[in-house]
Structures are given as C-alpha cells and as structure tokens.
C-alpha cells in the first residue's frame, strides 16, 4: 500500500510542478510584449521555473527512481492539461488557417 500512496504522492508533486512550470511560462509569454525589459523577464522566469522544478525533482530523487517516474508522468500530464485548457486563442487559429 505504501508503494501506491508513494507513487500517487510523487505524481501529485510532478503535476503541481508541471502546472507551476507551464503556467508561469504561459504568463511570461503573455507579458513579453508589454515588458520594458523582456529579456530580463524571460531569463528571470526561466531561472525561477527551473529552480522550482529542480528542487521538487531533487527532493523526490532521494526516494529513488520509482518516485521520479510517476512525477515525470505528472509533469507531462500537467502540460497536456494546460494545453487543452488554455490552448491557442481563436485569433491565432484563424490566422494560421488563413496563412495556409
């Protein structure tokens, strides 16, 4: 039972890390045009996102490989969920269709 609970906990950590990573990536990209120094915003956001995800996965690494695998699956699931939830705007979709 501990193995199942540990795997679910690790997947949850990966899911939340992925939601943070890809959610803040989306937030950053949306603010790049309005930023007075977009390069600092981009680099600062990358460093923050990478640090949070690395700390989460490093903490899980102490539990072994079988904690990293479900966490990585949760991370990828978070990306897929956010792509479906946010997705491209209708303007972007119509612009792509017009270009092809």
C-alpha positions, -999 to 999 in steps of 0.1 A, spaced: 0 0 0 29 24 8 41 20 -28 8 31 -43 5 60 -20 41 70 -26 35 68 -64 4 89 -62 22 115 -40 51 116 -64 27 120 -94 10 148 -75 43 166 -69 51 163 -106 16 175 -115 19 206 -94 55 212 -105 43 210 -141 13 233 -135 37 258 -120 63 255 -148 39 257 -177 16 281 -161 43 306 -154 57 300 -189 23 310 -203 21 340 -180 56 351 -191 49 348 -228 17 368 -225 36 397 -208 67 398 -231 52 425 -254 44 448 -225 76 444 -206 101 472 -207 129 446 -205 116 414 -220 150 397 -219 151 400 -181 116 388 -177 123 358 -199 156 348 -182 143 356 -147 112 335 -153 133 306 -167 156 306 -137 126 307 -113 107 279 -131 138 257 -135 148 262 -98 113 252 -85 111 221 -107 147 210 -100 141 213 -62 109 193 -65 125 166 -85 157 166 -64 136 160 -33 119 131 -50 152 117 -62 160 108 -25 131 83 -27 146 66 -58 138 61 -94 103 48 -87 94 83 -73 108 101 -104 88 81 -129 54 90 -117 65 126 -110 76 129 -147 43 115 -158 25 140 -137 47 168 -151 38 158 -187 1 154 -177 2 190 -164 14 202 -198 -13 184 -216 -40 197 -193 -28 233 -197 -26 230 -235 -62 218 -235 -73 243 -210 -55 274 -224 -48 264 -260 -44 289 -288 -68 319 -290 -94 319 -317 -75 347 -334 -43 326 -336 -63 296 -350 -80 317 -377 -46 334 -386 -30 300 -390 -58 288 -412 -56 319 -434 -18 316 -438 -21 280 -451 
